[in-house]
Amino acid sequence: MIGTVFQSDDVPREHRFDYWGELMHRAIAPSHMSCEFADDFWARQRLMELGPVLVWPTEHLVTGFRRTEKLVRQSDPEMYHLSLVLGGGLGFEHAGRAEAYGPSDLWLSDTSRPYEVHAPAGLGRQVIRGVGLDFPKALLPLPPAGIRHLLGRRLAAREGVGALLTGFLTGLEEQADALQPSDAPRLGTVLVDLLSAWFAQVLEAEETLPPETRERALTTRIRAFIRQNLHDPELTPPVIAAAHHISLSYLHRLFQEDTPGETVAASIRGQRLAGARRDLADPGLAATPVHTIATRWGLVRASDFTRAFRGAYGVSPTEFRAQVRSAGEPEQPRQGAVDAEPSPLRTRS
């Protein structure tokens, strides 16, 4: 598991808001906090330290934050902060801009400048959902003058690298219990690469990124593309390379540099097998034929699927399903098998 979880219900009611405020002040740049419902506050938050990057998925009653010039002078950690709003609405004032934010909007702020987050009037006991991200300015390989153009702006990230970034942020919370502390530094690096690539794209300044940052961001986009298209039997290394306008040899080199010893084809096969295995163990899919499950994961040749499944898990797909039905613990994957995306049987018609 990565991160620590705060749940206000674990704290006496009269201390909940103050306790949460102290937690926030230790984690991010200090600010004055206020809430109409401080006497009966509710919040749930996870703090995940990914190397020098802090990610904090949060749900809390609508709260105001105000970082003043005085607080900036007293303490400036030299950080950028990114907020992704998932539910609710907020107003944000920073760097001479005032914007209203709703679901799927993002904003960027600089701890060296004052800011104010406030709730629109009349919201009542609304719960705000979102993800906060704090990282040292020095990690961003882009000119500060360019980043200043992004401060306080309402940023949309519904496609391209921005959509990949928001999906990555929300996925961290969903997968936090399955992740290991040893995963944290690498996840932090991936996040900074995605941020850098997205900001550079918004600023039309991709050429200013270091080559290694561009390559790591490209690798992340390619892996997301693979996960999203595992159901397609035509998903092959040449197709992937063409979709990203790179040569096949460059695609293989990216994978070797990212995960030495892993091939593109092996990654695809492992994720498909893991997805099929999960569906075979799903009671809700017990009536679905084995070959249908395999086909939905892009494994259209029954004999090839059976042979690959046995090679990965030591039993045939039919035998594995029988083990699950007999209430025995299913076999664990052999070394090299990896998890996959949610079942296409659940998400596709």
Secondary structure by P-SEA (a helix, b strand, c coil): ccbbbbbcccccccaaaaaaaaaaaacccbbbbbbcccccccbbbbbbbcccbbbbbccccbbbbbbcaaaaaaccccbbbbbbbcccccccccccccccccccbbbbbbccccbbbbbcccccbbbbbbbbbbbbcccccccaaaaaaaccccccccccaaaaaaaaaaaaaaacccccccaaaaaaaaaaaaaaaaaaaaacccccccaaaaaaaaaaaaaaaaaaccccccccaaaaaaaacccaaaaaaaaaaacccccaaaaaaaaaaaaaaaaaaccccccccaaaaaaaaccccaaaaaaaaaaaccccaaaaaaaaaaccccccccccccccccccccccc
